[in-house]
Amino acid sequence: MGTLKEQLQADMKTHMKAGNRTALTTVRNVLGEITTREKSGKSPVELDDIQIVSLLQKEAAKRRDTARIYTEAGEADRAASEVAEAEIIEAYLPAPLSRADVEAIVEEAIAALRAGGEEPSMRQMGQVMKPVTAKVAGRFDGKAVSEIVRSRLA
């Protein structure tokens, strides 16, 4: 299919032709945020899919927080708009992993260390976290992953 950024650009055109204003505005805003991140800093960079997923998660979380604030303030229509935008953004995120899936990935990483001749302990936490984080990237809470690894190594 291509990169996530290409998917967003293609969907923006689709929403434009379909006249879906909410989705069009949301995707445009996200693409604008991606462009801003790419051009900020000393030299321009091209964000990869993992970085874009991270950005999308933050954008969706922002909208959910804003919706909560609007709901508390009694602005139901504005809250609904923010929730709709969050749902559009979340459609681009990879499917979240279950705790059991993450535990299996952690067990694989620990087994790989054992196969390498090392008996895993808390000292090897970084060696376990690195491959696990790469596989889980953006699909499970990082703090919870760390807690799972700690419990397995303790």
C-alpha positions as CSV (number, residue, x, y, z in Angstrom):
1,M,0.0,0.0,0.0
2,G,2.9,2.4,0.7
3,T,3.6,4.5,3.6
4,L,1.1,5.8,6.1
5,K,1.7,9.4,4.9
6,E,0.9,8.3,1.3
7,Q,-2.3,6.6,2.6
8,L,-3.3,9.9,4.4
9,Q,-2.7,11.9,1.3
10,A,-4.7,9.5,-0.9
11,D,-7.6,9.5,1.7
12,M,-7.6,13.3,1.7
13,K,-8.3,13.3,-2.0
14,T,-11.0,10.7,-1.5
15,H,-12.7,12.8,1.3
16,M,-12.4,15.9,-0.9
17,K,-14.2,14.2,-3.8
18,A,-16.8,12.6,-1.5
19,G,-17.5,16.0,0.3
20,N,-16.8,14.5,3.7
21,R,-15.8,17.8,5.4
22,T,-15.0,16.4,8.9
23,A,-12.7,13.7,7.6
24,L,-11.1,16.0,5.1
25,T,-10.4,18.7,7.7
26,T,-9.0,16.1,10.2
27,V,-6.7,14.4,7.7
28,R,-5.5,17.8,6.4
29,N,-4.7,18.8,10.0
30,V,-2.8,15.6,10.6
31,L,-0.8,16.0,7.4
32,G,-0.1,19.6,8.4
33,E,1.2,18.4,11.7
34,I,3.4,15.7,10.0
35,T,4.8,18.4,7.6
36,T,5.5,20.7,10.6
37,R,7.4,18.0,12.4
38,E,9.4,17.1,9.3
39,K,10.4,20.7,8.6
40,S,11.1,21.7,12.2
41,G,14.6,21.4,13.5
42,K,18.0,22.2,11.9
43,S,17.5,20.0,8.8
44,P,14.3,18.6,7.2
45,V,13.6,14.9,7.9
46,E,11.1,12.4,6.5
47,L,9.1,10.8,9.3
48,D,8.7,7.0,9.1
49,D,5.5,5.0,9.8
50,I,6.5,4.4,13.4
51,Q,7.0,8.1,14.1
52,I,3.7,8.9,12.2
53,V,1.8,6.3,14.3
54,S,3.2,8.0,17.5
55,L,2.1,11.4,16.2
56,L,-1.4,10.0,15.3
57,Q,-1.7,8.6,18.8
58,K,-0.9,11.9,20.4
59,E,-3.3,13.7,18.0
60,A,-6.1,11.3,18.9
61,A,-5.4,11.6,22.6
62,K,-5.5,15.4,22.3
63,R,-8.9,15.3,20.7
64,R,-10.2,12.8,23.3
65,D,-9.0,15.2,26.1
66,T,-10.6,18.2,24.4
67,A,-13.8,16.3,24.0
68,R,-13.8,15.5,27.8
69,I,-13.2,19.2,28.6
70,Y,-16.1,20.2,26.3
71,T,-18.4,17.6,27.9
72,E,-17.6,18.9,31.4
73,A,-18.3,22.4,30.1
74,G,-21.7,21.3,28.7
75,E,-20.7,21.7,25.1
76,A,-22.0,18.4,23.8
77,D,-21.9,19.3,20.1
78,R,-18.3,20.5,20.2
79,A,-17.4,17.3,22.2
80,A,-19.1,15.1,19.6
81,S,-17.0,16.9,16.9
82,E,-13.8,16.2,18.7
83,V,-14.7,12.5,19.3
84,A,-15.5,12.2,15.6
85,E,-12.1,13.5,14.7
86,A,-10.4,11.2,17.2
87,E,-12.2,8.2,15.6
88,I,-11.1,9.2,12.1
89,I,-7.4,9.5,13.3
90,E,-7.7,6.2,15.3
91,A,-8.7,4.4,12.1
92,Y,-5.2,4.9,10.8
93,L,-3.6,3.3,13.9
94,P,-2.5,-0.3,13.9
95,A,-4.7,-2.7,15.9
96,P,-3.8,-2.7,19.6
97,L,-2.2,-5.7,21.1
98,S,-3.7,-7.6,24.0
99,R,-1.8,-8.1,27.3
100,A,-1.4,-11.8,26.4
101,D,0.1,-10.9,23.0
102,V,2.6,-8.6,24.7
103,E,3.5,-11.2,27.3
104,A,4.2,-13.7,24.5
105,I,6.5,-11.2,22.8
106,V,8.3,-10.7,26.1
107,E,8.7,-14.4,26.5
108,E,10.2,-14.7,23.0
109,A,12.7,-12.0,23.8
110,I,13.7,-13.7,27.1
111,A,14.0,-17.1,25.3
112,A,16.2,-15.5,22.7
113,L,18.5,-14.2,25.5
114,R,18.6,-17.7,27.0
115,A,19.4,-19.2,23.6
116,G,22.3,-16.8,23.4
117,G,23.7,-18.3,26.6
118,E,22.7,-15.6,29.1
119,E,20.4,-16.2,32.1
120,P,18.1,-13.1,32.0
121,S,18.1,-10.9,35.1
122,M,17.2,-7.3,35.8
123,R,20.6,-6.3,34.3
124,Q,19.4,-7.5,30.9
125,M,16.2,-5.4,31.0
126,G,17.5,-3.2,28.2
127,Q,18.3,-6.2,26.1
128,V,14.8,-7.5,26.5
129,M,13.1,-4.2,26.1
130,K,14.7,-3.2,22.8
131,P,13.3,-6.1,20.6
132,V,10.0,-6.0,22.5
133,T,9.6,-2.3,22.0
134,A,10.3,-2.6,18.3
135,K,7.6,-5.2,17.9
136,V,5.0,-3.5,20.1
137,A,5.6,0.1,18.9
138,G,2.5,2.1,19.3
139,R,0.2,-0.8,19.9
140,F,0.5,-1.2,23.7
141,D,1.3,1.2,26.5
142,G,5.1,1.4,27.0
143,K,4.8,1.7,30.8
144,A,2.8,-1.5,30.9
145,V,5.4,-3.3,28.7
146,S,8.1,-2.2,31.1
147,E,6.1,-3.6,34.0
148,I,5.6,-6.9,32.2
149,V,9.3,-7.2,31.5
150,R,10.2,-6.4,35.1
151,S,7.8,-9.0,36.4
152,R,9.3,-11.7,34.1
153,L,12.9,-10.8,35.0
154,A,12.4,-10.5,38.7
